Amino acid sequence: MAKKKAGAPRRPAARKEEPAATGSTLKELLSAETLEKLKARADSIKEEDRKRAEEKRAAEEAAKQAEEKRLAGDFGHLLDNSRLDWKSFK
């Protein structure tokens, strides 16, 4: 048989808010210097992400061009992808 739990179930304690923090926003609580540091860090992260995306796009484009150049010299690929209607070339 299952054992019964001893005692009443516990309730979580209610949070007590500090009177100074009531109705305040994070912007109001932080100093101007701290806000400037956070904004600068956010801008640098955005710039790093933009550069990373640009480098990735450039690498993909270079790989695509290299593949096209490689396939342009491959006779089997050219033969497979050419039109077989030779009458138009008379």
N, CA, C and O atoms as CSV, one atom per row, in Angstrom:
chain,resi,resn,atom,element,x,y,z
A,1,MET,N,N,0.829,-1.180,0.000
A,1,MET,CA,C,0.000,0.000,0.000
A,1,MET,C,C,0.879,1.251,0.000
A,1,MET,O,O,2.009,1.242,0.488
A,2,ALA,N,N,0.334,2.303,-0.552
A,2,ALA,CA,C,1.067,3.565,-0.625
A,2,ALA,C,C,1.045,4.265,0.721
A,2,ALA,O,O,0.053,4.213,1.449
A,3,LYS,N,N,2.155,4.922,1.042
A,3,LYS,CA,C,2.238,5.652,2.301
A,3,LYS,C,C,1.599,7.030,2.134
A,3,LYS,O,O,1.673,7.653,1.075
A,4,LYS,N,N,0.977,7.473,3.209
A,4,LYS,CA,C,0.382,8.800,3.183
A,4,LYS,C,C,1.444,9.819,3.537
A,4,LYS,O,O,2.340,9.557,4.339
A,5,LYS,N,N,1.328,10.974,2.930
A,5,LYS,CA,C,2.275,12.045,3.215
A,5,LYS,C,C,1.962,12.636,4.575
A,5,LYS,O,O,0.804,12.867,4.921
A,6,ALA,N,N,3.005,12.873,5.333
A,6,ALA,CA,C,2.819,13.451,6.658
A,6,ALA,C,C,2.753,14.964,6.557
A,6,ALA,O,O,3.557,15.575,5.853
A,7,GLY,N,N,1.812,15.566,7.248
A,7,GLY,CA,C,1.724,17.019,7.302
A,7,GLY,C,C,0.989,17.601,6.113
A,7,GLY,O,O,0.642,16.891,5.169
A,8,ALA,N,N,0.759,18.886,6.172
A,8,ALA,CA,C,0.054,19.605,5.110
A,8,ALA,C,C,1.035,19.960,3.993
A,8,ALA,O,O,2.226,20.125,4.255
A,9,PRO,N,N,0.558,20.080,2.761
A,9,PRO,CA,C,1.455,20.464,1.663
A,9,PRO,C,C,1.997,21.872,1.897
A,9,PRO,O,O,1.296,22.741,2.414
A,10,ARG,N,N,3.245,22.081,1.512
A,10,ARG,CA,C,3.888,23.367,1.715
A,10,ARG,C,C,3.522,24.328,0.588
A,10,ARG,O,O,3.406,23.939,-0.574
A,11,ARG,N,N,3.347,25.570,0.957
A,11,ARG,CA,C,3.058,26.602,-0.027
A,11,ARG,C,C,4.312,27.440,-0.219
A,11,ARG,O,O,5.022,27.721,0.746
A,12,PRO,N,N,4.591,27.842,-1.451
A,12,PRO,CA,C,5.778,28.681,-1.650
A,12,PRO,C,C,5.583,30.031,-0.971
A,12,PRO,O,O,4.479,30.573,-0.935
A,13,ALA,N,N,6.668,30.556,-0.440
A,13,ALA,CA,C,6.607,31.847,0.239
A,13,ALA,C,C,6.334,32.954,-0.769
A,13,ALA,O,O,6.853,32.929,-1.885
A,14,ALA,N,N,5.529,33.911,-0.379
A,14,ALA,CA,C,5.203,35.035,-1.260
A,14,ALA,C,C,6.416,35.940,-1.389
A,14,ALA,O,O,7.145,36.151,-0.420
A,15,ARG,N,N,6.633,36.473,-2.579
A,15,ARG,CA,C,7.762,37.367,-2.811
A,15,ARG,C,C,7.484,38.719,-2.171
A,15,ARG,O,O,6.363,39.229,-2.193
A,16,LYS,N,N,8.524,39.269,-1.611
A,16,LYS,CA,C,8.405,40.608,-1.057
A,16,LYS,C,C,9.199,41.542,-1.958
A,16,LYS,O,O,10.396,41.345,-2.162
A,17,GLU,N,N,8.539,42.551,-2.493
A,17,GLU,CA,C,9.203,43.505,-3.369
A,17,GLU,C,C,9.830,44.605,-2.527
A,17,GLU,O,O,9.287,45.014,-1.501
A,18,GLU,N,N,10.959,45.063,-2.974
A,18,GLU,CA,C,11.605,46.172,-2.293
A,18,GLU,C,C,10.837,47.446,-2.615
A,18,GLU,O,O,10.398,47.628,-3.751
A,19,PRO,N,N,10.671,48.318,-1.652
A,19,PRO,CA,C,9.905,49.538,-1.926
A,19,PRO,C,C,10.564,50.444,-2.961
A,19,PRO,O,O,9.860,51.158,-3.674
A,20,ALA,N,N,11.905,50.439,-3.067
A,20,ALA,CA,C,12.597,51.296,-4.031
A,20,ALA,C,C,12.419,50.783,-5.456
A,20,ALA,O,O,12.431,51.568,-6.404
A,21,ALA,N,N,12.254,49.465,-5.611
A,21,ALA,CA,C,12.165,48.882,-6.943
A,21,ALA,C,C,10.736,48.845,-7.472
A,21,ALA,O,O,10.529,48.489,-8.632
A,22,THR,N,N,9.767,49.194,-6.675
A,22,THR,CA,C,8.383,49.127,-7.107
A,22,THR,C,C,8.119,50.164,-8.196
A,22,THR,O,O,8.326,51.359,-7.987
A,23,GLY,N,N,7.662,49.701,-9.352
A,23,GLY,CA,C,7.324,50.590,-10.452
A,23,GLY,C,C,8.527,51.124,-11.206
A,23,GLY,O,O,8.354,51.938,-12.113
A,24,SER,N,N,9.719,50.708,-10.877
A,24,SER,CA,C,10.916,51.184,-11.557
A,24,SER,C,C,11.258,50.254,-12.712
A,24,SER,O,O,10.988,49.053,-12.676
A,25,THR,N,N,11.856,50.843,-13.727
A,25,THR,CA,C,12.316,50.032,-14.848
A,25,THR,C,C,13.808,49.801,-14.710
A,25,THR,O,O,14.485,50.466,-13.926
A,26,LEU,N,N,14.300,48.869,-15.465
A,26,LEU,CA,C,15.726,48.571,-15.432
A,26,LEU,C,C,16.533,49.790,-15.874
A,26,LEU,O,O,17.605,50.060,-15.333
A,27,LYS,N,N,16.024,50.507,-16.840
A,27,LYS,CA,C,16.712,51.697,-17.334
A,27,LYS,C,C,16.860,52.744,-16.228
A,27,LYS,O,O,17.881,53.426,-16.141
A,28,GLU,N,N,15.852,52.859,-15.402
A,28,GLU,CA,C,15.902,53.826,-14.306
A,28,GLU,C,C,16.857,53.374,-13.210
A,28,GLU,O,O,17.461,54.205,-12.532
A,29,LEU,N,N,16.996,52.070,-13.032
A,29,LEU,CA,C,17.836,51.547,-11.960
A,29,LEU,C,C,19.322,51.555,-12.319
A,29,LEU,O,O,20.165,51.663,-11.429
A,30,LEU,N,N,19.658,51.441,-13.610
A,30,LEU,CA,C,21.061,51.397,-14.020
A,30,LEU,C,C,21.608,52.802,-14.235
A,30,LEU,O,O,20.876,53.730,-14.577
A,31,SER,N,N,22.899,52.930,-14.028
A,31,SER,CA,C,23.534,54.228,-14.242
A,31,SER,C,C,23.702,54.475,-15.740
A,31,SER,O,O,23.619,53.550,-16.548
A,32,ALA,N,N,23.939,55.730,-16.093
A,32,ALA,CA,C,24.100,56.101,-17.498
A,32,ALA,C,C,25.327,55.427,-18.101
A,32,ALA,O,O,25.309,55.021,-19.263
A,33,GLU,N,N,26.387,55.310,-17.313
A,33,GLU,CA,C,27.613,54.670,-17.793
A,33,GLU,C,C,27.370,53.202,-18.129
A,33,GLU,O,O,27.847,52.702,-19.148
A,34,THR,N,N,26.633,52.526,-17.274
A,34,THR,CA,C,26.324,51.110,-17.504
A,34,THR,C,C,25.459,50.946,-18.746
A,34,THR,O,O,25.667,50.026,-19.537
A,35,LEU,N,N,24.486,51.845,-18.918
A,35,LEU,CA,C,23.638,51.779,-20.114
A,35,LEU,C,C,24.451,51.986,-21.380
A,35,LEU,O,O,24.222,51.300,-22.376
A,36,GLU,N,N,25.390,52.913,-21.359
A,36,GLU,CA,C,26.233,53.148,-22.529
A,36,GLU,C,C,27.087,51.923,-22.846
A,36,GLU,O,O,27.269,51.573,-24.012
A,37,LYS,N,N,27.605,51.277,-21.810
A,37,LYS,CA,C,28.400,50.062,-22.025
A,37,LYS,C,C,27.547,48.963,-22.641
A,37,LYS,O,O,27.991,48.260,-23.549
A,38,LEU,N,N,26.322,48.818,-22.147
A,38,LEU,CA,C,25.424,47.787,-22.686
A,38,LEU,C,C,25.061,48.083,-24.142
A,38,LEU,O,O,25.021,47.177,-24.974
A,39,LYS,N,N,24.800,49.344,-24.442
A,39,LYS,CA,C,24.466,49.711,-25.821
A,39,LYS,C,C,25.652,49.481,-26.752
A,39,LYS,O,O,25.482,48.998,-27.872
A,40,ALA,N,N,26.848,49.826,-26.290
A,40,ALA,CA,C,28.045,49.613,-27.105
A,40,ALA,C,C,28.272,48.127,-27.354
A,40,ALA,O,O,28.631,47.725,-28.461
A,41,ARG,N,N,28.063,47.318,-26.328
A,41,ARG,CA,C,28.238,45.864,-26.470
A,41,ARG,C,C,27.212,45.288,-27.445
A,41,ARG,O,O,27.542,44.428,-28.262
A,42,ALA,N,N,25.975,45.761,-27.358
A,42,ALA,CA,C,24.925,45.289,-28.268
A,42,ALA,C,C,25.265,45.663,-29.709
A,42,ALA,O,O,25.083,44.860,-30.624
A,43,ASP,N,N,25.759,46.882,-29.903
A,43,ASP,CA,C,26.141,47.311,-31.250
A,43,ASP,C,C,27.294,46.481,-31.795
A,43,ASP,O,O,27.298,46.116,-32.971
A,44,SER,N,N,28.273,46.181,-30.944
A,44,SER,CA,C,29.411,45.385,-31.409
A,44,SER,C,C,28.973,43.959,-31.750
A,44,SER,O,O,29.482,43.371,-32.704
A,45,ILE,N,N,28.052,43.406,-30.995
A,45,ILE,CA,C,27.558,42.057,-31.286
A,45,ILE,C,C,26.809,42.054,-32.619
A,45,ILE,O,O,26.976,41.136,-33.422
A,46,LYS,N,N,25.990,43.072,-32.856
A,46,LYS,CA,C,25.264,43.165,-34.130
A,46,LYS,C,C,26.238,43.290,-35.300
A,46,LYS,O,O,26.033,42.677,-36.347
A,47,GLU,N,N,27.287,44.075,-35.125
A,47,GLU,CA,C,28.284,44.259,-36.181
A,47,GLU,C,C,29.027,42.953,-36.457
A,47,GLU,O,O,29.283,42.614,-37.612
A,48,GLU,N,N,29.373,42.222,-35.400
A,48,GLU,CA,C,30.048,40.934,-35.576
A,48,GLU,C,C,29.150,39.951,-36.319
A,48,GLU,O,O,29.619,39.226,-37.196
A,49,ASP,N,N,27.868,39.920,-35.978
A,49,ASP,CA,C,26.936,39.028,-36.663
A,49,ASP,C,C,26.795,39.399,-38.130
A,49,ASP,O,O,26.727,38.524,-38.993
A,50,ARG,N,N,26.750,40.713,-38.418
A,50,ARG,CA,C,26.629,41.154,-39.805
A,50,ARG,C,C,27.870,40.759,-40.597
A,50,ARG,O,O,27.763,40.293,-41.732
A,51,LYS,N,N,29.056,40.944,-39.996
A,51,LYS,CA,C,30.299,40.568,-40.681
A,51,LYS,C,C,30.361,39.065,-40.904
A,51,LYS,O,O,30.778,38.615,-41.971
A,52,ARG,N,N,29.954,38.289,-39.915
A,52,ARG,CA,C,29.973,36.831,-40.033
A,52,ARG,C,C,29.040,36.374,-41.150
A,52,ARG,O,O,29.386,35.482,-41.924
A,53,ALA,N,N,27.855,36.985,-41.236
A,53,ALA,CA,C,26.901,36.625,-42.292
A,53,ALA,C,C,27.457,36.995,-43.666
A,53,ALA,O,O,27.294,36.240,-44.625
A,54,GLU,N,N,28.113,38.154,-43.766
A,54,GLU,CA,C,28.699,38.586,-45.039
A,54,GLU,C,C,29.826,37.651,-45.461
A,54,GLU,O,O,29.933,37.296,-46.635
A,55,GLU,N,N,30.665,37.252,-44.512
A,55,GLU,CA,C,31.759,36.321,-44.830
A,55,GLU,C,C,31.212,34.966,-45.262
A,55,GLU,O,O,31.753,34.339,-46.173
A,56,LYS,N,N,30.151,34.514,-44.617
A,56,LYS,CA,C,29.546,33.231,-44.980
A,56,LYS,C,C,28.964,33.303,-46.389
A,56,LYS,O,O,29.113,32.366,-47.173
A,57,ARG,N,N,28.296,34.424,-46.714
A,57,ARG,CA,C,27.714,34.584,-48.041
A,57,ARG,C,C,28.806,34.624,-49.101
A,57,ARG,O,O,28.664,34.021,-50.165
A,58,ALA,N,N,29.897,35.333,-48.815
A,58,ALA,CA,C,30.998,35.434,-49.768
A,58,ALA,C,C,31.656,34.063,-49.977
A,58,ALA,O,O,32.021,33.715,-51.100
A,59,ALA,N,N,31.807,33.292,-48.902
A,59,ALA,CA,C,32.409,31.960,-49.017
A,59,ALA,C,C,31.517,31.037,-49.848
A,59,ALA,O,O,32.010,30.272,-50.677
A,60,GLU,N,N,30.205,31.112,-49.624
A,60,GLU,CA,C,29.284,30.278,-50.403
A,60,GLU,C,C,29.310,30.666,-51.878
A,60,GLU,O,O,29.264,29.805,-52.756
A,61,GLU,N,N,29.384,31.975,-52.144
A,61,GLU,CA,C,29.437,32.438,-53.532
A,61,GLU,C,C,30.727,31.983,-54.210
A,61,GLU,O,O,30.707,31.568,-55.369
A,62,ALA,N,N,31.855,32.059,-53.488
A,62,ALA,CA,C,33.137,31.621,-54.049
A,62,ALA,C,C,33.122,30.117,-54.322
A,62,ALA,O,O,33.649,29.663,-55.338
A,63,ALA,N,N,32.522,29.348,-53.419
A,63,ALA,CA,C,32.438,27.903,-53.614
A,63,ALA,C,C,31.557,27.573,-54.822
A,63,ALA,O,O,31.849,26.648,-55.580
A,64,LYS,N,N,30.477,28.338,-54.991
A,64,LYS,CA,C,29.585,28.116,-56.133
A,64,LYS,C,C,30.304,28.429,-57.441
A,64,LYS,O,O,30.170,27.685,-58.413
A,65,GLN,N,N,31.064,29.522,-57.475
A,65,GLN,CA,C,31.796,29.873,-58.681
A,65,GLN,C,C,32.877,28.847,-58.991
A,65,GLN,O,O,33.094,28.514,-60.156
A,66,ALA,N,N,33.555,28.342,-57.968
A,66,ALA,CA,C,34.581,27.324,-58.178
A,66,ALA,C,C,33.960,26.041,-58.725
A,66,ALA,O,O,34.537,25.390,-59.597
A,67,GLU,N,N,32.796,25.684,-58.219
A,67,GLU,CA,C,32.105,24.477,-58.701
A,67,GLU,C,C,31.677,24.660,-60.152
A,67,GLU,O,O,31.818,23.737,-60.955
A,68,GLU,N,N,31.154,25.838,-60.503
A,68,GLU,CA,C,30.748,26.097,-61.883
A,68,GLU,C,C,31.955,26.052,-62.824
A,68,GLU,O,O,31.866,25.530,-63.935
A,69,LYS,N,N,33.074,26.599,-62.370
A,69,LYS,CA,C,34.291,26.586,-63.192
A,69,LYS,C,C,34.791,25.159,-63.392
A,69,LYS,O,O,35.246,24.794,-64.476
A,70,ARG,N,N,34.701,24.361,-62.332
A,70,ARG,CA,C,35.135,22.968,-62.427
A,70,ARG,C,C,34.229,22.186,-63.383
A,70,ARG,O,O,34.712,21.381,-64.181
A,71,LEU,N,N,32.927,22.423,-63.301
A,71,LEU,CA,C,31.990,21.695,-64.155
A,71,LEU,C,C,32.039,22.179,-65.599
A,71,LEU,O,O,31.682,21.431,-66.510
A,72,ALA,N,N,32.474,23.417,-65.825
A,72,ALA,CA,C,32.552,23.938,-67.191
A,72,ALA,C,C,33.606,23.181,-68.000
A,72,ALA,O,O,33.493,23.095,-69.222
A,73,GLY,N,N,34.613,22.638,-67.347
A,73,GLY,CA,C,35.643,21.891,-68.053
A,73,GLY,C,C,35.389,20.391,-68.057
A,73,GLY,O,O,36.168,19.639,-68.643
A,74,ASP,N,N,34.341,19.950,-67.431
A,74,ASP,CA,C,34.029,18.521,-67.345
A,74,ASP,C,C,33.150,18.137,-68.545
A,74,ASP,O,O,31.990,18.540,-68.632
A,75,PHE,N,N,33.717,17.361,-69.456
A,75,PHE,CA,C,33.003,17.009,-70.678
A,75,PHE,C,C,31.743,16.191,-70.385
A,75,PHE,O,O,30.720,16.378,-71.044
A,76,GLY,N,N,31.807,15.299,-69.417
A,76,GLY,CA,C,30.634,14.476,-69.085
A,76,GLY,C,C,29.482,15.326,-68.587
A,76,GLY,O,O,28.330,15.082,-68.943
A,77,HIS,N,N,29.782,16.317,-67.768
A,77,HIS,CA,C,28.738,17.213,-67.258
A,77,HIS,C,C,28.141,18.041,-68.394
A,77,HIS,O,O,26.923,18.206,-68.468
A,78,LEU,N,N,28.996,18.565,-69.281
A,78,LEU,CA,C,28.503,19.355,-70.404
A,78,LEU,C,C,27.632,18.520,-71.338
A,78,LEU,O,O,26.621,19.001,-71.849
A,79,LEU,N,N,28.024,17.282,-71.557
A,79,LEU,CA,C,27.253,16.403,-72.430
A,79,LEU,C,C,25.903,16.064,-71.807
A,79,LEU,O,O,24.889,16.009,-72.504
A,80,ASP,N,N,25.891,15.838,-70.499
A,80,ASP,CA,C,24.633,15.505,-69.814
A,80,ASP,C,C,23.671,16.687,-69.790
A,80,ASP,O,O,22.455,16.497,-69.816
A,81,ASN,N,N,24.195,17.882,-69.741
A,81,ASN,CA,C,23.336,19.062,-69.601
A,81,ASN,C,C,23.112,19.810,-70.911
A,81,ASN,O,O,22.495,20.875,-70.905
A,82,SER,N,N,23.588,19.290,-72.012
A,82,SER,CA,C,23.376,19.969,-73.294
A,82,SER,C,C,22.080,19.461,-73.935
A,82,SER,O,O,21.590,18.374,-73.629
A,83,ARG,N,N,21.554,20.286,-74.826
A,83,ARG,CA,C,20.360,19.856,-75.553
A,83,ARG,C,C,20.785,18.844,-76.617
A,83,ARG,O,O,21.837,18.985,-77.240
A,84,LEU,N,N,19.975,17.853,-76.806
A,84,LEU,CA,C,20.303,16.821,-77.772
A,84,LEU,C,C,19.632,17.058,-79.114
A,84,LEU,O,O,19.618,16.166,-79.962
A,85,ASP,N,N,19.080,18.237,-79.317
A,85,ASP,CA,C,18.446,18.596,-80.579
A,85,ASP,C,C,19.497,19.220,-81.496
A,85,ASP,O,O,19.675,20.438,-81.510
A,86,TRP,N,N,20.191,18.373,-82.264
A,86,TRP,CA,C,21.281,18.856,-83.110
A,86,TRP,C,C,20.783,19.489,-84.396
A,86,TRP,O,O,21.563,20.125,-85.105
A,87,LYS,N,N,19.511,19.334,-84.717
A,87,LYS,CA,C,18.973,19.894,-85.959
A,87,LYS,C,C,19.022,21.430,-85.947
A,87,LYS,O,O,19.151,22.060,-86.997
A,88,SER,N,N,18.919,22.011,-84.773
A,88,SER,CA,C,18.921,23.473,-84.712
A,88,SER,C,C,20.303,24.056,-84.967
A,88,SER,O,O,20.425,25.269,-85.138
A,89,PHE,N,N,21.339,23.240,-84.999
A,89,PHE,CA,C,22.705,23.720,-85.213
A,89,PHE,C,C,23.177,23.539,-86.656
A,89,PHE,O,O,24.356,23.741,-86.944
A,90,LYS,N,N,22.284,23.166,-87.557
A,90,LYS,CA,C,22.655,22.962,-88.975
A,90,LYS,C,C,22.905,24.264,-89.656
A,90,LYS,O,O,23.226,24.287,-90.844
